[in-house]
Structures are given as structure tokens and as C-alpha cells.
Amino acid sequence: MNPSSLEPRFVDLPPGLVALTATARGMVDHSLAPAARQAFGELLAAVQPAGCATRIRSRIALSLDTPKGPDDPDCRYVAGVVFGHSLADGSGTVERPDVPLTGTLAWQPLASGRHAVFTHRGPYTALHRTWQAIYRDWLPASGEALQDAPPMELMLNSPADTPPAQLHTEIWIPLQPR
């Protein structure tokens, strides 16, 4: 990550945004990739038969846990999809289609209010460096205070059709109002 990408933009999320989520556990060598595949697999297995996959406008991951080292077996990966509303450009109206809540599926409210949004370009395996720089460098120098809500990653493209070096992810940090 280069230091210039530590210049966030600020976005206000409206109240009432929700994501359909699935949760898996396990971090290995700073990577939640196996947990991510499991969680997104569970989500897609529920969304596709319900006929609402084409209504997904945002793919996210919520960070509920602070990893207890690079190999934390209990660290949760919460994959989510937002229907009808694009977090990337703020367009659309949130939808809540009728999807049976089985396994770890749940509707998760997203933190409303002000967010600092950081850009990460490159492989998911390097995301931990961007997170570390945000909390180690940017946050202490920013004068900002965190909201008591989980931060999230917004995936703007997909590893299914994008080389790792070209992946584009945003990290959204919920902040206290000014």
C-alpha cells in the first residue's frame, strides 16, 4: 500500500441499510480466504435459488473481530450482499428479498452515518497491510473517533474475473459525528 492511498474520502450512509450475511471462521497467515469462500458460498447457495442474485448491488465483508495474530482460528469472516442499493455510488433503494434464513444467514444492519473510505488496490492477501496502516498511522493522526460499529470492506470487482493485482476494495471505517 502506498501512503497516498491513506487519504480517505468521507461518505454518509443513510439509516436502514441492511445486508444479507453469512459467517465463517478461521484466519491462516493473515488470510481469511478459506472462510471467505465458505461464507460467500453459503450466501450464493441461498440467493440464487431465491431468484434475487441479479438484485445484488454491493458485495461486502464485515470485520467483527480484531485478529489475535496471523493464524486466528476464531476470527470471523462475515460476507454480505446488499440488494437494490449500491454503496459505491449511493444509488438505489435498499431491498430485503424473501430469502430463507438457514445456516448462518442473517440480516445485518449496516452502520449509518459518517465513514472514512480508503482504497486498496491489489490482492486480498495484502489487505491486512492496509488495515494496519489505517489504524496505526491514519486514525491516530486524524483526530477522528470511531463509531461503535463494525468496519467493512466493499469489493468493487471480483477475483472470479479480475487478476489479484487489479482487485479494487474499499475499506469503510464508521466514525463518530463531528
Biotite code that builds the C-alpha atoms (Angstrom):
import biotite.structure as struc

atoms = struc.array([
    struc.Atom([0.000, 0.000, 0.000], chain_id="A", res_id=1, res_name="MET", atom_name="CA", element="C"),
    struc.Atom([1.387, 3.400, -0.802], chain_id="A", res_id=2, res_name="ASN", atom_name="CA", element="C"),
    struc.Atom([0.888, 6.252, 1.674], chain_id="A", res_id=3, res_name="PRO", atom_name="CA", element="C"),
    struc.Atom([-1.206, 8.365, -0.714], chain_id="A", res_id=4, res_name="SER", atom_name="CA", element="C"),
    struc.Atom([-3.990, 5.796, -0.514], chain_id="A", res_id=5, res_name="SER", atom_name="CA", element="C"),
    struc.Atom([-4.327, 6.689, 3.173], chain_id="A", res_id=6, res_name="LEU", atom_name="CA", element="C"),
    struc.Atom([-6.202, 9.803, 2.103], chain_id="A", res_id=7, res_name="GLU", atom_name="CA", element="C"),
    struc.Atom([-9.823, 8.808, 2.639], chain_id="A", res_id=8, res_name="PRO", atom_name="CA", element="C"),
    struc.Atom([-12.954, 10.233, 1.193], chain_id="A", res_id=9, res_name="ARG", atom_name="CA", element="C"),
    struc.Atom([-15.867, 10.678, 3.577], chain_id="A", res_id=10, res_name="PHE", atom_name="CA", element="C"),
    struc.Atom([-19.300, 9.199, 2.937], chain_id="A", res_id=11, res_name="VAL", atom_name="CA", element="C"),
    struc.Atom([-22.531, 9.428, 4.934], chain_id="A", res_id=12, res_name="ASP", atom_name="CA", element="C"),
    struc.Atom([-24.542, 6.199, 4.882], chain_id="A", res_id=13, res_name="LEU", atom_name="CA", element="C"),
    struc.Atom([-28.285, 6.599, 5.368], chain_id="A", res_id=14, res_name="PRO", atom_name="CA", element="C"),
    struc.Atom([-30.094, 4.683, 8.110], chain_id="A", res_id=15, res_name="PRO", atom_name="CA", element="C"),
    struc.Atom([-31.910, 1.487, 7.194], chain_id="A", res_id=16, res_name="GLY", atom_name="CA", element="C"),
    struc.Atom([-29.251, -0.216, 5.078], chain_id="A", res_id=17, res_name="LEU", atom_name="CA", element="C"),
    struc.Atom([-29.089, -3.964, 5.633], chain_id="A", res_id=18, res_name="VAL", atom_name="CA", element="C"),
    struc.Atom([-27.045, -6.800, 4.203], chain_id="A", res_id=19, res_name="ALA", atom_name="CA", element="C"),
    struc.Atom([-27.844, -10.478, 3.974], chain_id="A", res_id=20, res_name="LEU", atom_name="CA", element="C"),
    struc.Atom([-24.832, -12.105, 5.627], chain_id="A", res_id=21, res_name="THR", atom_name="CA", element="C"),
    struc.Atom([-23.211, -15.485, 6.198], chain_id="A", res_id=22, res_name="ALA", atom_name="CA", element="C"),
    struc.Atom([-20.404, -16.144, 8.689], chain_id="A", res_id=23, res_name="THR", atom_name="CA", element="C"),
    struc.Atom([-17.402, -18.468, 8.670], chain_id="A", res_id=24, res_name="ALA", atom_name="CA", element="C"),
    struc.Atom([-14.304, -18.635, 10.887], chain_id="A", res_id=25, res_name="ARG", atom_name="CA", element="C"),
    struc.Atom([-10.577, -19.050, 10.551], chain_id="A", res_id=26, res_name="GLY", atom_name="CA", element="C"),
    struc.Atom([-7.531, -16.979, 9.615], chain_id="A", res_id=27, res_name="MET", atom_name="CA", element="C"),
    struc.Atom([-4.317, -18.536, 8.281], chain_id="A", res_id=28, res_name="VAL", atom_name="CA", element="C"),
    struc.Atom([-1.189, -16.456, 7.608], chain_id="A", res_id=29, res_name="ASP", atom_name="CA", element="C"),
    struc.Atom([-3.164, -13.176, 7.714], chain_id="A", res_id=30, res_name="HIS", atom_name="CA", element="C"),
    struc.Atom([-5.713, -14.630, 5.295], chain_id="A", res_id=31, res_name="SER", atom_name="CA", element="C"),
    struc.Atom([-9.395, -15.282, 5.730], chain_id="A", res_id=32, res_name="LEU", atom_name="CA", element="C"),
    struc.Atom([-9.635, -16.657, 2.168], chain_id="A", res_id=33, res_name="ALA", atom_name="CA", element="C"),
    struc.Atom([-10.982, -20.129, 3.109], chain_id="A", res_id=34, res_name="PRO", atom_name="CA", element="C"),
    struc.Atom([-13.541, -18.553, 5.460], chain_id="A", res_id=35, res_name="ALA", atom_name="CA", element="C"),
    struc.Atom([-14.479, -16.031, 2.742], chain_id="A", res_id=36, res_name="ALA", atom_name="CA", element="C"),
    struc.Atom([-15.064, -18.807, 0.195], chain_id="A", res_id=37, res_name="ARG", atom_name="CA", element="C"),
    struc.Atom([-17.218, -20.687, 2.712], chain_id="A", res_id=38, res_name="GLN", atom_name="CA", element="C"),
    struc.Atom([-19.280, -17.632, 3.711], chain_id="A", res_id=39, res_name="ALA", atom_name="CA", element="C"),
    struc.Atom([-19.820, -16.350, 0.154], chain_id="A", res_id=40, res_name="PHE", atom_name="CA", element="C"),
    struc.Atom([-20.598, -19.936, -0.939], chain_id="A", res_id=41, res_name="GLY", atom_name="CA", element="C"),
    struc.Atom([-23.340, -20.151, 1.672], chain_id="A", res_id=42, res_name="GLU", atom_name="CA", element="C"),
    struc.Atom([-24.731, -16.764, 0.602], chain_id="A", res_id=43, res_name="LEU", atom_name="CA", element="C"),
    struc.Atom([-24.829, -17.593, -3.104], chain_id="A", res_id=44, res_name="LEU", atom_name="CA", element="C"),
    struc.Atom([-26.340, -21.012, -2.416], chain_id="A", res_id=45, res_name="ALA", atom_name="CA", element="C"),
    struc.Atom([-29.266, -19.224, -0.750], chain_id="A", res_id=46, res_name="ALA", atom_name="CA", element="C"),
    struc.Atom([-29.605, -16.205, -3.068], chain_id="A", res_id=47, res_name="VAL", atom_name="CA", element="C"),
    struc.Atom([-29.533, -17.991, -6.422], chain_id="A", res_id=48, res_name="GLN", atom_name="CA", element="C"),
    struc.Atom([-32.460, -20.374, -5.759], chain_id="A", res_id=49, res_name="PRO", atom_name="CA", element="C"),
    struc.Atom([-34.445, -17.437, -4.335], chain_id="A", res_id=50, res_name="ALA", atom_name="CA", element="C"),
    struc.Atom([-34.057, -15.734, -7.725], chain_id="A", res_id=51, res_name="GLY", atom_name="CA", element="C"),
    struc.Atom([-32.618, -12.489, -6.397], chain_id="A", res_id=52, res_name="CYS", atom_name="CA", element="C"),
    struc.Atom([-28.931, -12.700, -7.386], chain_id="A", res_id=53, res_name="ALA", atom_name="CA", element="C"),
    struc.Atom([-29.421, -10.071, -10.116], chain_id="A", res_id=54, res_name="THR", atom_name="CA", element="C"),
    struc.Atom([-30.642, -7.586, -7.467], chain_id="A", res_id=55, res_name="ARG", atom_name="CA", element="C"),
    struc.Atom([-27.285, -7.616, -5.601], chain_id="A", res_id=56, res_name="ILE", atom_name="CA", element="C"),
    struc.Atom([-25.728, -4.151, -5.859], chain_id="A", res_id=57, res_name="ARG", atom_name="CA", element="C"),
    struc.Atom([-22.914, -4.404, -3.273], chain_id="A", res_id=58, res_name="SER", atom_name="CA", element="C"),
    struc.Atom([-20.697, -7.226, -2.010], chain_id="A", res_id=59, res_name="ARG", atom_name="CA", element="C"),
    struc.Atom([-19.193, -6.601, 1.414], chain_id="A", res_id=60, res_name="ILE", atom_name="CA", element="C"),
    struc.Atom([-17.331, -8.196, 4.295], chain_id="A", res_id=61, res_name="ALA", atom_name="CA", element="C"),
    struc.Atom([-17.843, -7.018, 7.860], chain_id="A", res_id=62, res_name="LEU", atom_name="CA", element="C"),
    struc.Atom([-14.963, -7.037, 10.322], chain_id="A", res_id=63, res_name="SER", atom_name="CA", element="C"),
    struc.Atom([-16.413, -8.047, 13.663], chain_id="A", res_id=64, res_name="LEU", atom_name="CA", element="C"),
    struc.Atom([-13.192, -9.285, 15.275], chain_id="A", res_id=65, res_name="ASP", atom_name="CA", element="C"),
    struc.Atom([-9.694, -7.982, 15.835], chain_id="A", res_id=66, res_name="THR", atom_name="CA", element="C"),
    struc.Atom([-7.493, -10.929, 14.791], chain_id="A", res_id=67, res_name="PRO", atom_name="CA", element="C"),
    struc.Atom([-5.473, -12.441, 17.610], chain_id="A", res_id=68, res_name="LYS", atom_name="CA", element="C"),
    struc.Atom([-2.456, -12.978, 15.371], chain_id="A", res_id=69, res_name="GLY", atom_name="CA", element="C"),
    struc.Atom([-1.958, -14.111, 11.770], chain_id="A", res_id=70, res_name="PRO", atom_name="CA", element="C"),
    struc.Atom([-3.425, -17.589, 12.430], chain_id="A", res_id=71, res_name="ASP", atom_name="CA", element="C"),
    struc.Atom([-6.552, -16.908, 14.491], chain_id="A", res_id=72, res_name="ASP", atom_name="CA", element="C"),
    struc.Atom([-8.933, -19.888, 14.112], chain_id="A", res_id=73, res_name="PRO", atom_name="CA", element="C"),
    struc.Atom([-11.812, -17.985, 15.766], chain_id="A", res_id=74, res_name="ASP", atom_name="CA", element="C"),
    struc.Atom([-11.645, -14.806, 13.677], chain_id="A", res_id=75, res_name="CYS", atom_name="CA", element="C"),
    struc.Atom([-14.981, -14.365, 11.905], chain_id="A", res_id=76, res_name="ARG", atom_name="CA", element="C"),
    struc.Atom([-15.424, -13.519, 8.235], chain_id="A", res_id=77, res_name="TYR", atom_name="CA", element="C"),
    struc.Atom([-18.872, -12.096, 7.624], chain_id="A", res_id=78, res_name="VAL", atom_name="CA", element="C"),
    struc.Atom([-19.722, -11.996, 3.920], chain_id="A", res_id=79, res_name="ALA", atom_name="CA", element="C"),
    struc.Atom([-22.652, -9.876, 2.866], chain_id="A", res_id=80, res_name="GLY", atom_name="CA", element="C"),
    struc.Atom([-24.681, -8.667, -0.058], chain_id="A", res_id=81, res_name="VAL", atom_name="CA", element="C"),
    struc.Atom([-26.807, -5.543, -0.279], chain_id="A", res_id=82, res_name="VAL", atom_name="CA", element="C"),
    struc.Atom([-29.825, -5.725, -2.545], chain_id="A", res_id=83, res_name="PHE", atom_name="CA", element="C"),
    struc.Atom([-31.035, -2.725, -4.526], chain_id="A", res_id=84, res_name="GLY", atom_name="CA", element="C"),
    struc.Atom([-28.550, -0.158, -3.154], chain_id="A", res_id=85, res_name="HIS", atom_name="CA", element="C"),
    struc.Atom([-25.024, 0.492, -4.429], chain_id="A", res_id=86, res_name="SER", atom_name="CA", element="C"),
    struc.Atom([-22.656, 1.521, -1.669], chain_id="A", res_id=87, res_name="LEU", atom_name="CA", element="C"),
    struc.Atom([-20.109, 2.532, -4.333], chain_id="A", res_id=88, res_name="ALA", atom_name="CA", element="C"),
    struc.Atom([-22.205, 5.415, -5.660], chain_id="A", res_id=89, res_name="ASP", atom_name="CA", element="C"),
    struc.Atom([-25.099, 5.681, -3.173], chain_id="A", res_id=90, res_name="GLY", atom_name="CA", element="C"),
    struc.Atom([-27.747, 4.917, -5.787], chain_id="A", res_id=91, res_name="SER", atom_name="CA", element="C"),
    struc.Atom([-30.832, 2.741, -5.484], chain_id="A", res_id=92, res_name="GLY", atom_name="CA", element="C"),
    struc.Atom([-33.204, 1.780, -2.727], chain_id="A", res_id=93, res_name="THR", atom_name="CA", element="C"),
    struc.Atom([-32.372, -0.991, -0.308], chain_id="A", res_id=94, res_name="VAL", atom_name="CA", element="C"),
    struc.Atom([-34.387, -4.184, -0.776], chain_id="A", res_id=95, res_name="GLU", atom_name="CA", element="C"),
    struc.Atom([-34.917, -7.136, 1.531], chain_id="A", res_id=96, res_name="ARG", atom_name="CA", element="C"),
    struc.Atom([-35.957, -10.080, -0.644], chain_id="A", res_id=97, res_name="PRO", atom_name="CA", element="C"),
    struc.Atom([-37.541, -13.156, 0.847], chain_id="A", res_id=98, res_name="ASP", atom_name="CA", element="C"),
    struc.Atom([-34.548, -15.468, 1.331], chain_id="A", res_id=99, res_name="VAL", atom_name="CA", element="C"),
    struc.Atom([-34.909, -18.368, 3.796], chain_id="A", res_id=100, res_name="PRO", atom_name="CA", element="C"),
    struc.Atom([-32.577, -17.785, 6.759], chain_id="A", res_id=101, res_name="LEU", atom_name="CA", element="C"),
    struc.Atom([-30.835, -21.122, 7.174], chain_id="A", res_id=102, res_name="THR", atom_name="CA", element="C"),
    struc.Atom([-27.347, -21.963, 8.446], chain_id="A", res_id=103, res_name="GLY", atom_name="CA", element="C"),
    struc.Atom([-25.538, -18.765, 9.411], chain_id="A", res_id=104, res_name="THR", atom_name="CA", element="C"),
    struc.Atom([-27.639, -16.476, 7.181], chain_id="A", res_id=105, res_name="LEU", atom_name="CA", element="C"),
    struc.Atom([-28.873, -13.314, 8.889], chain_id="A", res_id=106, res_name="ALA", atom_name="CA", element="C"),
    struc.Atom([-29.943, -9.769, 8.067], chain_id="A", res_id=107, res_name="TRP", atom_name="CA", element="C"),
    struc.Atom([-27.283, -7.400, 9.408], chain_id="A", res_id=108, res_name="GLN", atom_name="CA", element="C"),
    struc.Atom([-27.897, -3.652, 9.725], chain_id="A", res_id=109, res_name="PRO", atom_name="CA", element="C"),
    struc.Atom([-25.044, -1.521, 8.392], chain_id="A", res_id=110, res_name="LEU", atom_name="CA", element="C"),
    struc.Atom([-23.735, 1.404, 10.423], chain_id="A", res_id=111, res_name="ALA", atom_name="CA", element="C"),
    struc.Atom([-25.325, 4.637, 9.289], chain_id="A", res_id=112, res_name="SER", atom_name="CA", element="C"),
    struc.Atom([-23.582, 7.986, 9.462], chain_id="A", res_id=113, res_name="GLY", atom_name="CA", element="C"),
    struc.Atom([-20.126, 9.191, 8.533], chain_id="A", res_id=114, res_name="ARG", atom_name="CA", element="C"),
    struc.Atom([-17.486, 6.783, 7.200], chain_id="A", res_id=115, res_name="HIS", atom_name="CA", element="C"),
    struc.Atom([-13.864, 7.242, 6.168], chain_id="A", res_id=116, res_name="ALA", atom_name="CA", element="C"),
    struc.Atom([-13.414, 5.268, 2.943], chain_id="A", res_id=117, res_name="VAL", atom_name="CA", element="C"),
    struc.Atom([-9.951, 4.032, 1.949], chain_id="A", res_id=118, res_name="PHE", atom_name="CA", element="C"),
    struc.Atom([-8.903, 2.455, -1.345], chain_id="A", res_id=119, res_name="THR", atom_name="CA", element="C"),
    struc.Atom([-6.948, -0.798, -1.561], chain_id="A", res_id=120, res_name="HIS", atom_name="CA", element="C"),
    struc.Atom([-5.774, -1.955, -4.967], chain_id="A", res_id=121, res_name="ARG", atom_name="CA", element="C"),
    struc.Atom([-4.183, -5.354, -5.169], chain_id="A", res_id=122, res_name="GLY", atom_name="CA", element="C"),
    struc.Atom([-4.579, -8.856, -3.821], chain_id="A", res_id=123, res_name="PRO", atom_name="CA", element="C"),
    struc.Atom([-6.778, -9.647, -0.870], chain_id="A", res_id=124, res_name="TYR", atom_name="CA", element="C"),
    struc.Atom([-3.718, -11.258, 0.738], chain_id="A", res_id=125, res_name="THR", atom_name="CA", element="C"),
    struc.Atom([-2.282, -7.735, 1.236], chain_id="A", res_id=126, res_name="ALA", atom_name="CA", element="C"),
    struc.Atom([-5.444, -6.197, 2.728], chain_id="A", res_id=127, res_name="LEU", atom_name="CA", element="C"),
    struc.Atom([-4.124, -6.659, 6.273], chain_id="A", res_id=128, res_name="HIS", atom_name="CA", element="C"),
    struc.Atom([-1.352, -4.145, 5.499], chain_id="A", res_id=129, res_name="ARG", atom_name="CA", element="C"),
    struc.Atom([-3.908, -1.516, 4.516], chain_id="A", res_id=130, res_name="THR", atom_name="CA", element="C"),
    struc.Atom([-5.947, -2.174, 7.652], chain_id="A", res_id=131, res_name="TRP", atom_name="CA", element="C"),
    struc.Atom([-2.795, -1.887, 9.792], chain_id="A", res_id=132, res_name="GLN", atom_name="CA", element="C"),
    struc.Atom([-1.800, 1.411, 8.168], chain_id="A", res_id=133, res_name="ALA", atom_name="CA", element="C"),
    struc.Atom([-5.274, 2.870, 8.730], chain_id="A", res_id=134, res_name="ILE", atom_name="CA", element="C"),
    struc.Atom([-5.328, 2.037, 12.441], chain_id="A", res_id=135, res_name="TYR", atom_name="CA", element="C"),
    struc.Atom([-1.605, 2.581, 13.084], chain_id="A", res_id=136, res_name="ARG", atom_name="CA", element="C"),
    struc.Atom([-0.995, 5.730, 11.014], chain_id="A", res_id=137, res_name="ASP", atom_name="CA", element="C"),
    struc.Atom([-4.151, 7.462, 9.791], chain_id="A", res_id=138, res_name="TRP", atom_name="CA", element="C"),
    struc.Atom([-6.532, 7.115, 12.752], chain_id="A", res_id=139, res_name="LEU", atom_name="CA", element="C"),
    struc.Atom([-4.211, 8.481, 15.494], chain_id="A", res_id=140, res_name="PRO", atom_name="CA", element="C"),
    struc.Atom([-3.237, 11.469, 13.310], chain_id="A", res_id=141, res_name="ALA", atom_name="CA", element="C"),
    struc.Atom([-6.761, 12.159, 12.048], chain_id="A", res_id=142, res_name="SER", atom_name="CA", element="C"),
    struc.Atom([-8.430, 13.415, 15.212], chain_id="A", res_id=143, res_name="GLY", atom_name="CA", element="C"),
    struc.Atom([-11.395, 11.186, 14.352], chain_id="A", res_id=144, res_name="GLU", atom_name="CA", element="C"),
    struc.Atom([-13.246, 8.932, 16.811], chain_id="A", res_id=145, res_name="ALA", atom_name="CA", element="C"),
    struc.Atom([-14.607, 5.524, 15.866], chain_id="A", res_id=146, res_name="LEU", atom_name="CA", element="C"),
    struc.Atom([-18.275, 4.665, 15.971], chain_id="A", res_id=147, res_name="GLN", atom_name="CA", element="C"),
    struc.Atom([-19.111, 1.519, 17.970], chain_id="A", res_id=148, res_name="ASP", atom_name="CA", element="C"),
    struc.Atom([-19.915, -0.411, 14.797], chain_id="A", res_id=149, res_name="ALA", atom_name="CA", element="C"),
    struc.Atom([-18.018, -2.862, 12.611], chain_id="A", res_id=150, res_name="PRO", atom_name="CA", element="C"),
    struc.Atom([-15.974, -1.560, 9.690], chain_id="A", res_id=151, res_name="PRO", atom_name="CA", element="C"),
    struc.Atom([-16.444, -3.205, 6.318], chain_id="A", res_id=152, res_name="MET", atom_name="CA", element="C"),
    struc.Atom([-14.794, -3.968, 3.024], chain_id="A", res_id=153, res_name="GLU", atom_name="CA", element="C"),
    struc.Atom([-16.635, -3.210, -0.207], chain_id="A", res_id=154, res_name="LEU", atom_name="CA", element="C"),
    struc.Atom([-15.474, -5.368, -3.118], chain_id="A", res_id=155, res_name="MET", atom_name="CA", element="C"),
    struc.Atom([-15.735, -3.360, -6.316], chain_id="A", res_id=156, res_name="LEU", atom_name="CA", element="C"),
    struc.Atom([-14.683, -6.192, -8.614], chain_id="A", res_id=157, res_name="ASN", atom_name="CA", element="C"),
    struc.Atom([-14.369, -9.962, -8.296], chain_id="A", res_id=158, res_name="SER", atom_name="CA", element="C"),
    struc.Atom([-11.457, -12.409, -8.135], chain_id="A", res_id=159, res_name="PRO", atom_name="CA", element="C"),
    struc.Atom([-13.540, -14.624, -10.435], chain_id="A", res_id=160, res_name="ALA", atom_name="CA", element="C"),
    struc.Atom([-12.735, -12.353, -13.382], chain_id="A", res_id=161, res_name="ASP", atom_name="CA", element="C"),
    struc.Atom([-10.018, -9.976, -12.134], chain_id="A", res_id=162, res_name="THR", atom_name="CA", element="C"),
    struc.Atom([-6.303, -10.711, -11.633], chain_id="A", res_id=163, res_name="PRO", atom_name="CA", element="C"),
    struc.Atom([-5.221, -10.283, -7.973], chain_id="A", res_id=164, res_name="PRO", atom_name="CA", element="C"),
    struc.Atom([-3.076, -7.219, -8.741], chain_id="A", res_id=165, res_name="ALA", atom_name="CA", element="C"),
    struc.Atom([-6.134, -5.441, -10.197], chain_id="A", res_id=166, res_name="GLN", atom_name="CA", element="C"),
    struc.Atom([-8.611, -6.154, -7.388], chain_id="A", res_id=167, res_name="LEU", atom_name="CA", element="C"),
    struc.Atom([-10.252, -2.972, -6.066], chain_id="A", res_id=168, res_name="HIS", atom_name="CA", element="C"),
    struc.Atom([-11.504, -2.964, -2.483], chain_id="A", res_id=169, res_name="THR", atom_name="CA", element="C"),
    struc.Atom([-12.679, -0.115, -0.297], chain_id="A", res_id=170, res_name="GLU", atom_name="CA", element="C"),
    struc.Atom([-12.346, -0.177, 3.482], chain_id="A", res_id=171, res_name="ILE", atom_name="CA", element="C"),
    struc.Atom([-15.158, 1.709, 5.225], chain_id="A", res_id=172, res_name="TRP", atom_name="CA", element="C"),
    struc.Atom([-14.486, 2.880, 8.804], chain_id="A", res_id=173, res_name="ILE", atom_name="CA", element="C"),
    struc.Atom([-17.565, 4.160, 10.741], chain_id="A", res_id=174, res_name="PRO", atom_name="CA", element="C"),
    struc.Atom([-16.814, 7.437, 12.520], chain_id="A", res_id=175, res_name="LEU", atom_name="CA", element="C"),
    struc.Atom([-18.457, 9.454, 15.269], chain_id="A", res_id=176, res_name="GLN", atom_name="CA", element="C"),
    struc.Atom([-20.335, 12.540, 14.058], chain_id="A", res_id=177, res_name="PRO", atom_name="CA", element="C"),
    struc.Atom([-18.352, 15.773, 14.144], chain_id="A", res_id=178, res_name="ARG", atom_name="CA", element="C"),
])
